[in-house]
Amino acid sequence: LGLTGKGKRRRSCDGEEEGEHEAKKQKREGGSSEPPPDDGIYWQVNLERFHQHFRDQALVSAVASRMDQTSSEVVRTMLRMSEVTTASGASHTQPLSSNEIFRSLPAGYNIGKQVLDQYLALLADDPVSLGTLGDPQGFYFLSVWGQPIQASATSLTPLLPRRFGSRCARIFRLLLRKKHLEQKQVEDFAMIPAKEAKDMLYRMLSENLVSLQEIPKTPDHAPSRTFYLYTVNVMGAARMLLHRCYKSAANLMERRQHELRENKRLLEKSQRVEAILASMQATGAEEAQLHEVEEMITGPERQQLESLKRNVNK
């Protein structure tokens, strides 16, 4: 993480308070009047750089899951080269030539220039990962806005079988690949019966995983003369998933507070017993005395404490 320094904090205008502060400071430092070397220097986390590193790691992971490890290392190299020259909010990285990328690859990747050009051409064929400028063998840039969409879709797909089943996941992947499909086309491509496909599409539609787009043939929007196309709004689905994650985290926090409130007296008793044991061990008490204090917590209470700690620490 990058850290940025701040200047000295403004001291109190009251001379008496300032004198007391200096006296306490000198007393704490053993009477020395010289300030410490880092006096007045404060640090804070560079959140902008943190988010940039977090985004870059997500892009590299998405390329690795979509292609292979070598492709992800090429993307990592391009991100590292563009880290300083590209603004954090830019939609594309700075253009880089294939020769520059080849010279900046890690020493452990023994791939030739021709193999690198093949990987760059493969990445350039993917519209959401890599773009080209001019000659395909010339300059390349990364689309940092297209990749998060692909990363979101990659994160959403494994979650669908757990909640909706494998057939819903098949329909979701099909819509991601084909972009827009009618219900009849979904049934044919996914090889799912009409009734089941209709139920699954409506279920995902109610969960905001897919959206329905109307394309009328006539201005009156008559249903018989209107195309109804299903599509995936990746960012909307990702926001829905993020909202559910926040809701789950809030429920867990609320449950944790409830468990602590319900077992407050037992926790206080356990803390008192632990404090007594610590003081007795420090004074060299005998084992029989320690065992007698430990028996202040009964067996059922001890089991309840262990269960509470497991639930709270999840």
C-alpha positions as CSV (number, residue, x, y, z in Angstrom):
1,L,0.0,0.0,0.0
2,G,1.2,3.5,-0.7
3,L,1.3,5.8,2.3
4,T,1.2,9.6,2.2
5,G,2.5,11.9,4.9
6,K,0.7,14.8,6.4
7,G,2.1,17.9,8.0
8,K,2.1,18.8,11.7
9,R,-1.2,19.0,13.5
10,R,-2.2,22.4,14.6
11,R,-1.4,23.0,18.3
12,S,-3.6,24.6,20.8
13,C,-3.5,28.4,20.9
14,D,-3.6,28.5,24.7
15,G,-0.1,29.0,25.9
16,E,-0.7,27.3,29.3
17,E,-2.0,24.1,27.6
18,E,1.0,24.2,25.3
19,G,3.3,24.5,28.2
20,E,1.7,21.6,30.0
21,H,1.9,19.5,26.8
22,E,5.7,20.3,26.5
23,A,6.3,19.5,30.1
24,K,4.6,16.1,29.8
25,K,6.4,15.4,26.6
26,Q,9.8,16.2,28.2
27,K,9.0,14.1,31.2
28,R,8.0,11.2,29.0
29,E,11.2,11.5,27.0
30,G,13.5,11.6,30.0
31,G,13.9,15.4,30.1
32,S,15.2,15.8,26.6
33,S,14.1,18.9,24.8
34,E,14.8,17.6,21.3
35,P,11.7,16.4,19.4
36,P,11.8,12.9,17.9
37,P,12.8,12.5,14.3
38,D,9.3,11.7,13.1
39,D,7.6,14.5,15.2
40,G,4.6,15.9,13.2
41,I,4.7,13.2,10.5
42,Y,1.4,11.2,10.1
43,W,0.5,8.5,7.7
44,Q,-2.7,7.4,5.9
45,V,-3.6,4.7,3.4
46,N,-3.5,5.7,-0.2
47,L,-7.0,4.3,-1.0
48,E,-6.8,5.3,-4.7
49,R,-3.7,3.1,-5.2
50,F,-5.3,0.3,-3.1
51,H,-8.4,0.2,-5.3
52,Q,-6.2,0.2,-8.4
53,H,-4.1,-2.8,-7.2
54,F,-7.3,-4.6,-6.2
55,R,-8.8,-4.0,-9.7
56,D,-5.6,-5.1,-11.4
57,Q,-5.6,-8.3,-9.4
58,A,-9.2,-9.0,-10.4
59,L,-8.4,-8.4,-14.1
60,V,-5.4,-10.8,-13.9
61,S,-7.6,-13.5,-12.2
62,A,-10.3,-13.1,-14.8
63,V,-7.9,-13.6,-17.7
64,A,-6.3,-16.6,-16.0
65,S,-9.7,-18.3,-15.6
66,R,-10.8,-17.4,-19.1
67,M,-7.6,-18.4,-20.9
68,D,-4.4,-19.6,-19.2
69,Q,-1.6,-18.5,-16.8
70,T,0.7,-17.2,-19.5
71,S,-2.0,-14.8,-20.8
72,S,-2.6,-13.6,-17.3
73,E,1.1,-12.9,-16.9
74,V,1.1,-10.9,-20.1
75,V,-1.8,-8.8,-18.8
76,R,0.0,-8.4,-15.4
77,T,3.1,-7.2,-17.2
78,M,1.1,-4.6,-19.2
79,L,-0.7,-3.4,-16.0
80,R,2.6,-3.1,-14.2
81,M,4.1,-1.1,-17.1
82,S,1.1,1.2,-17.2
83,E,0.7,1.7,-13.4
84,V,2.4,5.0,-13.2
85,T,1.6,6.5,-16.7
86,T,-2.2,5.7,-16.6
87,A,-4.6,7.6,-14.4
88,S,-6.7,5.5,-12.0
89,G,-10.0,6.5,-13.6
90,A,-8.9,6.0,-17.2
91,S,-10.9,3.6,-19.3
92,H,-7.8,2.3,-21.2
93,T,-4.1,1.9,-20.3
94,Q,-1.4,3.6,-22.2
95,P,-0.5,2.0,-25.6
96,L,2.5,-0.4,-25.4
97,S,4.4,-2.0,-28.2
98,S,4.9,-5.8,-28.3
99,N,8.7,-5.2,-28.0
100,E,8.3,-3.3,-24.8
101,I,6.0,-6.0,-23.4
102,F,8.5,-8.7,-24.4
103,R,11.4,-6.9,-22.7
104,S,9.4,-6.4,-19.5
105,L,8.2,-10.0,-19.1
106,P,9.5,-11.8,-15.9
107,A,12.6,-13.8,-16.3
108,G,10.9,-17.1,-15.4
109,Y,8.7,-16.9,-18.5
110,N,10.9,-18.3,-21.3
111,I,8.6,-17.5,-24.3
112,G,9.8,-16.2,-27.6
113,K,8.7,-13.0,-29.3
114,Q,6.6,-15.0,-31.8
115,V,4.8,-16.8,-29.1
116,L,4.1,-13.5,-27.3
117,D,2.7,-12.0,-30.5
118,Q,0.3,-15.0,-30.7
119,Y,-0.8,-14.4,-27.2
120,L,-1.4,-10.7,-27.8
121,A,-3.3,-11.5,-31.0
122,L,-5.5,-14.0,-29.0
123,L,-6.1,-11.4,-26.3
124,A,-6.9,-8.8,-29.0
125,D,-9.6,-11.0,-30.4
126,D,-11.4,-10.9,-27.1
127,P,-13.4,-7.5,-27.2
128,V,-13.6,-7.2,-23.4
129,S,-9.9,-7.7,-22.6
130,L,-7.4,-6.2,-25.0
131,G,-7.7,-3.6,-27.7
132,T,-5.3,-2.7,-30.5
133,L,-4.2,0.6,-32.1
134,G,-3.1,0.7,-35.7
135,D,-1.1,-2.4,-36.9
136,P,-2.2,-5.6,-35.0
137,Q,1.5,-6.3,-34.5
138,G,2.1,-2.7,-33.2
139,F,0.6,-1.2,-30.1
140,Y,-1.7,-2.7,-27.5
141,F,-3.8,-1.3,-24.6
142,L,-6.0,-2.9,-21.9
143,S,-9.6,-2.0,-21.6
144,V,-9.9,-1.6,-17.9
145,W,-13.7,-1.0,-18.0
146,G,-14.5,-4.0,-20.2
147,Q,-12.6,-6.4,-17.9
148,P,-14.5,-5.8,-14.7
149,I,-17.7,-6.7,-16.6
150,Q,-16.2,-10.0,-17.6
151,A,-14.8,-10.5,-14.1
152,S,-18.3,-9.9,-12.7
153,A,-19.8,-12.4,-15.1
154,T,-17.1,-15.0,-14.2
155,S,-17.9,-14.5,-10.5
156,L,-21.7,-14.8,-11.0
157,T,-21.7,-18.0,-13.1
158,P,-20.4,-20.4,-10.4
159,L,-23.0,-19.2,-7.9
160,L,-26.1,-20.0,-10.1
161,P,-26.0,-23.8,-9.8
162,R,-26.2,-23.6,-6.0
163,R,-29.2,-21.4,-6.0
164,F,-31.1,-22.1,-9.2
165,G,-29.7,-25.4,-10.5
166,S,-27.4,-26.4,-13.3
167,R,-30.0,-25.8,-16.1
168,C,-30.5,-22.1,-15.0
169,A,-26.7,-21.8,-15.1
170,R,-26.7,-23.2,-18.6
171,I,-29.3,-20.6,-19.7
172,F,-27.3,-17.8,-18.1
173,R,-24.1,-18.8,-19.8
174,L,-26.0,-19.1,-23.1
175,L,-27.3,-15.6,-22.8
176,L,-23.9,-14.3,-21.9
177,R,-22.5,-15.8,-25.1
178,K,-25.4,-14.9,-27.4
179,K,-26.3,-11.5,-25.9
180,H,-30.0,-11.5,-26.9
181,L,-32.3,-14.5,-27.4
182,E,-36.1,-15.2,-27.6
183,Q,-37.6,-17.8,-25.4
184,K,-37.9,-20.3,-28.3
185,Q,-34.3,-19.8,-29.1
186,V,-33.3,-20.4,-25.5
187,E,-35.2,-23.6,-25.5
188,D,-33.6,-24.8,-28.7
189,F,-30.0,-23.8,-27.9
190,A,-30.1,-25.0,-24.3
191,M,-32.0,-28.2,-25.2
192,I,-34.5,-27.7,-22.3
193,P,-38.3,-28.3,-22.5
194,A,-40.4,-25.3,-23.1
195,K,-42.2,-25.3,-19.8
196,E,-39.0,-25.7,-17.8
197,A,-37.2,-23.0,-19.8
198,K,-40.1,-20.6,-19.3
199,D,-40.2,-21.2,-15.5
200,M,-36.4,-20.8,-15.2
201,L,-36.4,-17.6,-17.3
202,Y,-39.2,-16.0,-15.2
203,R,-37.5,-17.1,-12.0
204,M,-34.2,-15.4,-13.0
205,L,-36.1,-12.4,-14.3
206,S,-37.7,-12.0,-10.9
207,E,-34.3,-12.1,-9.3
208,N,-32.9,-9.5,-11.7
209,L,-30.4,-11.9,-13.1
210,V,-31.8,-11.5,-16.6
211,S,-33.8,-8.7,-18.2
212,L,-36.4,-8.6,-20.9
213,Q,-36.2,-6.2,-23.8
214,E,-39.2,-5.4,-26.1
215,I,-38.6,-4.7,-29.8
216,P,-42.0,-3.7,-31.4
217,K,-42.6,-4.1,-35.1
218,T,-45.4,-1.5,-35.0
219,P,-45.8,1.7,-32.9
220,D,-48.8,0.3,-31.0
221,H,-46.6,-2.3,-29.2
222,A,-49.1,-5.1,-29.8
223,P,-47.8,-8.3,-28.2
224,S,-48.4,-10.3,-31.3
225,R,-46.2,-8.0,-33.3
226,T,-43.4,-7.5,-30.7
227,F,-40.1,-9.4,-30.2
228,Y,-39.3,-10.3,-26.5
229,L,-35.6,-10.8,-26.1
230,Y,-33.9,-12.0,-22.9
231,T,-30.5,-10.6,-22.1
232,V,-28.1,-10.5,-19.1
233,N,-27.4,-7.1,-17.5
234,V,-24.1,-8.1,-15.9
235,M,-23.6,-5.0,-13.9
236,G,-27.2,-5.0,-12.6
237,A,-26.8,-8.7,-11.6
238,A,-23.5,-7.9,-9.9
239,R,-25.1,-5.0,-7.9
240,M,-27.8,-7.4,-6.9
241,L,-25.2,-9.9,-5.7
242,L,-23.3,-7.2,-3.9
243,H,-26.5,-6.1,-2.2
244,R,-27.1,-9.7,-1.0
245,C,-23.6,-9.9,0.3
246,Y,-24.1,-6.7,2.3
247,K,-27.4,-8.1,3.6
248,S,-25.8,-11.4,4.6
249,A,-23.0,-9.5,6.4
250,A,-25.5,-7.3,8.2
251,N,-27.5,-10.4,9.3
252,L,-24.3,-12.1,10.6
253,M,-23.4,-9.0,12.6
254,E,-26.9,-8.7,14.0
255,R,-26.8,-12.4,14.9
256,R,-23.4,-12.0,16.6
257,Q,-24.7,-9.1,18.7
258,H,-27.8,-11.1,19.7
259,E,-25.7,-14.1,20.8
260,L,-23.5,-11.8,22.9
261,R,-26.5,-10.1,24.5
262,E,-28.2,-13.4,25.3
263,N,-25.0,-14.8,26.9
264,K,-23.7,-11.7,28.5
265,R,-23.8,-13.0,32.1
266,L,-22.0,-16.2,31.2
267,L,-19.3,-14.3,29.3
268,E,-18.7,-11.9,32.2
269,K,-18.5,-14.9,34.6
270,S,-15.9,-16.6,32.3
271,Q,-13.9,-13.4,32.1
272,R,-13.9,-13.1,35.9
273,V,-12.7,-16.7,36.3
274,E,-10.0,-16.2,33.8
275,A,-8.8,-13.1,35.6
276,I,-8.7,-14.9,38.9
277,L,-6.8,-17.8,37.4
278,A,-4.2,-15.4,35.8
279,S,-3.6,-13.6,39.1
280,M,-3.3,-16.9,41.0
281,Q,-0.9,-18.3,38.5
282,A,1.2,-15.1,38.8
283,T,1.4,-15.6,42.6
284,G,2.3,-19.2,42.3
285,A,-0.9,-20.9,43.5
286,E,-1.1,-24.7,43.8
287,E,-2.8,-26.9,41.2
288,A,-5.6,-27.8,43.6
289,Q,-6.5,-24.2,44.1
290,L,-6.5,-23.5,40.3
291,H,-8.7,-26.6,39.7
292,E,-11.1,-25.4,42.4
293,V,-11.4,-22.0,40.6
294,E,-11.9,-23.7,37.2
295,E,-14.8,-25.7,38.6
296,M,-16.7,-22.4,39.2
297,I,-17.8,-22.9,35.5
298,T,-19.9,-26.1,35.2
299,G,-19.7,-28.6,32.4
300,P,-22.9,-27.4,30.6
301,E,-21.7,-23.7,30.9
302,R,-18.3,-24.7,29.4
303,Q,-20.1,-26.4,26.5
304,Q,-22.3,-23.4,26.0
305,L,-19.2,-21.1,25.9
306,E,-17.5,-23.3,23.3
307,S,-20.6,-23.3,21.1
308,L,-20.9,-19.5,21.5
309,K,-17.2,-19.0,20.5
310,R,-17.6,-21.1,17.4
311,N,-20.7,-19.2,16.3
312,V,-19.2,-15.8,17.0
313,N,-15.9,-16.5,15.3
314,K,-17.5,-17.9,12.1
